[in-house]
Amino acid sequence: MRYFRRVRGPRRPISPPSVTPCRLAGDEFVVLLPQTDLDNARTVADRLQRRLGDLRTADGSPVRAGIGVAAGPDLDHR
């Protein structure tokens, strides 16, 4: 979560304000993008990948991540 906070910082948003980052397990995370179509979700994923690549771990290695994008039906049944 530490790296996500650094990537998402207030100066350079990478996603809409409704983004919801969640820890799935260990070092696995999910980012929910409600009301975001697949093309825009891919754009957010690309931005996230680039920003993570700009970060370095304590030993100077670049931060790496495998990122996938999936879409599903609109579940907002109000």
KAGI-V209637 format. One record per backbone hydrogen bond with DSSP energy under -1.0 kcal/mol. NH is the residue of the N-H (numbers start at 1). CO is the residue of the C=O. E is the energy in kcal/mol with one decimal. If there is no record, write none. Layout:
# KAGI-V209637
((NH CO E) (NH CO E))
This chain:
# KAGI-V209637
((5 1 -2.5) (6 2 -1.7) (7 3 -2.5) (8 4 -2.9) (19 16 -1.8) (20 32 -2.2) (22 30 -2.9) (24 28 -3.0) (25 28 -1.3) (28 25 -2.8) (30 22 -2.8) (32 20 -2.8) (41 37 -2.3) (42 38 -2.2) (43 39 -1.7) (44 40 -2.2) (45 41 -2.5) (46 42 -2.6) (47 43 -2.2) (48 44 -2.6) (49 45 -2.5) (50 46 -2.2) (51 47 -2.6) (52 48 -2.6) (53 49 -1.9) (55 52 -1.2) (57 61 -3.2) (60 57 -1.9) (63 55 -1.7) (77 75 -1.2))
